[in-house]
Amino acid sequence: MEPALEQLEAAAATLGVALSALAVDSLRRYAGELLLWRTRLNLTGAATLSALVDPHLLDVLLLIAAVNIPEGAAVVDVGSGAGLPGIPLKLIRRDVRVVLVEASRRKVAFLEHLKTALGLDDVRIEWGRAEDLAHRRDLRETFDIGATRATAHLAAAAELCLPFVRIQGVGVCLKGPGVLRELDHAVPLVEALGATIESHEQVPLPTTEMIRTIVILRKRHTTPEGYPRDARALGRPPRLHKGTQGSAAE
């Protein structure tokens, strides 16, 4: 077995994530497709299987270990890009129902190719901007888990993710240690979106020297209709009207 896949299996064992032989083989095939297409579509900076495993696939293992994902859960991957974390999550947890949201038409074409190549017939791909799609009735507040690995500020990531999440579901942001500096700024908007920051934990990425911060946002109330806002206001603190409680978007 390739050393990178051995590293993946070792990390899974450390985190207590069940990784079947089928999942490992499927992840290898996914990685092969991604590395084949990466330069044409600017999918990732990773140029080798090892660089894709560390940290990208290891991030997915962290997500699975950190979040209680119920059997058959509905998961939305916001800003999916190369299919991360949604595709590897599906390959490891075949029971979950995954929807990939992506704004780039070319990347959507790649995701459609992956869906066919990996036999993921029940994965759904939605082409469009998250700030538009989150207002659709069939997508709004229908997911148990909203996940994003986007580089956006935590407040902006929360605004894009939480409108998709049902009440008592969670939004999950995987970011570097620097996200701790963003927490205080994000709190007012997270609360306006109907959620709370349930936890933020710095976790060593197994088999590496890297640190990841997993921020879990628990949805407590319905997100007001005005969210998510357009790009000009996205992630900015809410402007609250006197006498309201987190209900007014700019």
C-alpha positions as CSV (number, residue, x, y, z in Angstrom):
1,M,0.0,0.0,0.0
2,E,1.2,3.5,-0.8
3,P,2.7,5.4,2.3
4,A,0.1,8.1,2.0
5,L,-2.8,5.7,2.3
6,E,-1.0,4.0,5.2
7,Q,-0.8,7.5,6.8
8,L,-4.6,7.9,6.2
9,E,-5.3,4.6,7.9
10,A,-3.1,5.4,10.9
11,A,-4.8,8.7,11.3
12,A,-8.2,7.1,11.2
13,A,-7.2,4.6,13.9
14,T,-5.9,7.4,16.1
15,L,-9.2,9.3,15.7
16,G,-11.4,6.2,16.1
17,V,-12.9,6.5,12.7
18,A,-13.9,3.3,11.0
19,L,-12.2,3.1,7.6
20,S,-13.1,0.1,5.5
21,A,-11.0,-1.4,2.7
22,L,-13.7,-0.2,0.3
23,A,-13.5,3.4,1.7
24,V,-9.7,3.4,1.3
25,D,-9.9,2.2,-2.3
26,S,-12.6,4.7,-3.1
27,L,-10.5,7.5,-1.5
28,R,-7.6,6.4,-3.6
29,R,-9.7,6.6,-6.8
30,Y,-11.1,10.0,-5.8
31,A,-7.5,11.3,-5.2
32,G,-6.5,9.9,-8.7
33,E,-9.3,11.8,-10.4
34,L,-8.5,15.0,-8.5
35,L,-4.8,14.9,-9.3
36,L,-5.6,14.2,-12.9
37,W,-7.9,17.2,-13.2
38,R,-6.3,19.6,-10.7
39,T,-4.2,21.8,-13.1
40,R,-7.0,22.2,-15.7
41,L,-9.5,23.5,-13.1
42,N,-7.3,24.9,-10.4
43,L,-8.9,22.5,-7.9
44,T,-6.1,22.2,-5.3
45,G,-2.5,23.0,-4.7
46,A,-1.8,19.4,-3.8
47,A,0.2,17.8,-6.6
48,T,0.7,14.3,-5.1
49,L,-1.3,11.8,-3.2
50,S,0.7,12.5,0.0
51,A,-0.1,16.2,-0.3
52,L,-3.8,15.5,-0.8
53,V,-4.0,13.2,2.2
54,D,-2.1,15.7,4.4
55,P,-4.1,17.8,5.2
56,H,-7.2,17.6,3.0
57,L,-8.3,14.0,3.6
58,L,-7.1,14.1,7.2
59,D,-9.4,17.1,7.7
60,V,-12.4,15.0,6.7
61,L,-11.4,12.3,9.3
62,L,-11.3,15.1,11.9
63,L,-14.8,16.2,10.9
64,I,-16.1,12.7,11.3
65,A,-14.4,12.2,14.6
66,A,-15.5,15.6,16.0
67,V,-19.1,15.7,15.0
68,N,-21.9,13.3,15.9
69,I,-23.2,12.5,12.4
70,P,-26.5,10.5,12.8
71,E,-27.2,7.5,10.6
72,G,-28.7,8.8,7.3
73,A,-27.9,12.4,8.1
74,A,-28.4,15.1,5.4
75,V,-25.1,17.0,4.9
76,V,-24.5,20.1,2.8
77,D,-21.0,20.9,1.7
78,V,-20.9,24.7,1.1
79,G,-18.4,25.8,-1.4
80,S,-17.4,22.3,-2.3
81,G,-14.8,23.1,-4.9
82,A,-13.0,19.8,-5.5
83,G,-15.6,17.9,-3.4
84,L,-14.0,18.6,0.0
85,P,-15.2,17.6,2.5
86,G,-18.4,16.2,1.0
87,I,-17.1,13.5,-1.4
88,P,-14.6,11.9,1.0
89,L,-17.3,12.1,3.8
90,K,-19.7,10.2,1.5
91,L,-17.0,7.6,0.6
92,I,-16.4,6.9,4.3
93,R,-20.0,7.2,5.5
94,R,-22.1,5.7,2.7
95,D,-25.2,6.2,4.8
96,V,-25.2,10.0,4.7
97,R,-27.0,12.0,2.1
98,V,-24.7,14.7,0.7
99,V,-25.5,17.8,-1.3
100,L,-22.5,19.7,-2.8
101,V,-23.0,23.5,-3.4
102,E,-20.6,25.1,-5.8
103,A,-20.6,28.4,-7.7
104,S,-18.1,27.5,-10.4
105,R,-19.6,25.8,-13.5
106,R,-16.3,24.2,-14.4
107,K,-15.9,22.7,-10.9
108,V,-19.5,21.5,-11.0
109,A,-18.6,19.7,-14.2
110,F,-15.8,18.0,-12.3
111,L,-18.1,17.1,-9.4
112,E,-20.6,15.6,-11.9
113,H,-17.7,13.5,-13.4
114,L,-16.7,12.3,-9.9
115,K,-20.3,11.3,-9.2
116,T,-20.3,9.1,-12.2
117,A,-16.7,7.8,-11.8
118,L,-17.2,6.9,-8.2
119,G,-20.7,5.5,-8.5
120,L,-22.2,8.1,-6.1
121,D,-25.7,8.2,-7.7
122,D,-27.3,9.6,-4.6
123,V,-25.0,12.6,-4.3
124,R,-26.8,15.8,-5.3
125,I,-24.9,18.8,-6.9
126,E,-26.3,22.3,-6.8
127,W,-24.7,24.9,-9.1
128,G,-25.0,28.4,-7.8
129,R,-23.8,30.8,-5.1
130,A,-24.6,29.7,-1.6
131,E,-26.1,33.1,-0.7
132,D,-28.7,32.6,-3.5
133,L,-29.3,28.8,-3.0
134,A,-29.9,29.1,0.7
135,H,-33.1,31.1,0.0
136,R,-34.6,28.2,-2.0
137,R,-37.4,26.5,0.0
138,D,-36.1,23.0,-0.9
139,L,-32.7,23.7,0.5
140,R,-33.3,26.2,3.4
141,E,-33.1,24.7,6.9
142,T,-33.2,21.1,5.6
143,F,-29.8,19.8,6.6
144,D,-28.6,18.1,9.8
145,I,-25.0,19.3,9.1
146,G,-23.6,22.2,7.1
147,A,-19.8,21.9,6.5
148,T,-17.3,24.2,5.0
149,R,-13.5,24.3,4.6
150,A,-13.6,27.7,2.9
151,T,-10.9,30.3,3.7
152,A,-13.5,33.0,4.4
153,H,-13.7,34.7,7.8
154,L,-15.7,32.7,10.3
155,A,-18.6,35.2,10.3
156,A,-18.9,35.0,6.5
157,A,-18.6,31.2,6.6
158,A,-21.3,31.0,9.2
159,E,-23.7,33.3,7.2
160,L,-23.2,31.0,4.1
161,C,-23.6,27.8,6.0
162,L,-26.3,28.2,8.8
163,P,-29.3,29.1,6.6
164,F,-29.1,25.6,5.1
165,V,-29.1,24.0,8.6
166,R,-32.3,22.9,10.4
167,I,-33.0,23.8,14.0
168,Q,-30.8,21.7,16.3
169,G,-28.5,20.9,13.5
170,V,-24.9,22.1,13.3
171,G,-22.7,24.2,11.1
172,V,-19.0,23.0,11.1
173,C,-16.1,25.1,10.1
174,L,-12.6,23.6,9.7
175,K,-10.0,26.3,9.9
176,G,-6.5,26.9,11.2
177,P,-5.5,28.2,14.6
178,G,-6.0,31.8,13.5
179,V,-9.8,31.4,13.6
180,L,-9.7,32.0,17.4
181,R,-9.0,35.7,16.6
182,E,-12.3,35.7,14.7
183,L,-14.6,34.3,17.3
184,D,-15.6,37.5,19.2
185,H,-16.3,39.3,15.9
186,A,-18.4,36.4,14.7
187,V,-20.6,36.0,17.8
188,P,-23.2,38.8,17.1
189,L,-23.8,37.5,13.5
190,V,-23.9,33.9,14.6
191,E,-26.6,34.7,17.2
192,A,-28.5,36.8,14.6
193,L,-28.5,33.7,12.3
194,G,-30.2,31.8,15.1
195,A,-27.2,29.9,16.4
196,T,-24.6,29.8,19.1
197,I,-20.9,28.8,19.0
198,E,-21.2,25.5,20.8
199,S,-17.5,24.7,20.8
200,H,-14.2,25.6,19.3
201,E,-11.4,23.1,19.8
202,Q,-7.8,23.1,18.6
203,V,-6.9,19.5,17.5
204,P,-3.6,18.1,16.3
205,L,-3.9,16.7,12.8
206,P,-2.9,13.0,13.4
207,T,0.4,11.9,11.9
208,T,1.3,15.6,11.2
209,E,2.6,18.6,13.1
210,M,-0.4,20.7,12.0
211,I,-3.1,22.1,14.2
212,R,-6.8,22.4,13.1
213,T,-9.5,24.4,14.8
214,I,-13.0,22.8,14.6
215,V,-15.8,25.4,15.3
216,I,-19.2,23.9,15.8
217,L,-22.2,26.2,15.5
218,R,-25.5,24.9,17.0
219,K,-28.7,26.1,15.3
220,R,-31.2,27.1,18.0
221,H,-33.8,29.2,16.1
222,T,-34.9,29.8,12.5
223,T,-32.6,32.0,10.5
224,P,-34.3,35.3,9.6
225,E,-35.4,35.5,5.9
226,G,-32.9,38.3,5.2
227,Y,-29.9,35.9,5.5
228,P,-27.6,35.2,3.8
229,R,-27.1,38.6,2.5
230,D,-25.3,39.5,-0.8
231,A,-21.5,39.7,-1.1
232,R,-21.4,43.4,-0.1
233,A,-22.8,42.7,3.4
234,L,-21.8,39.0,3.9
235,G,-20.1,38.4,7.2
236,R,-20.6,42.0,8.5
237,P,-22.1,42.4,12.0
238,P,-26.0,42.6,12.0
239,R,-27.8,45.9,12.3
240,L,-30.4,45.3,14.9
241,H,-33.6,47.4,15.2
242,K,-34.5,48.5,18.7
243,G,-36.7,45.9,20.4
244,T,-35.6,43.0,18.2
245,Q,-33.4,40.1,19.1
246,G,-31.1,39.1,16.3
247,S,-33.9,39.3,13.7
248,A,-32.9,42.1,11.4
249,A,-30.4,41.7,8.5
250,E,-28.9,44.7,6.7
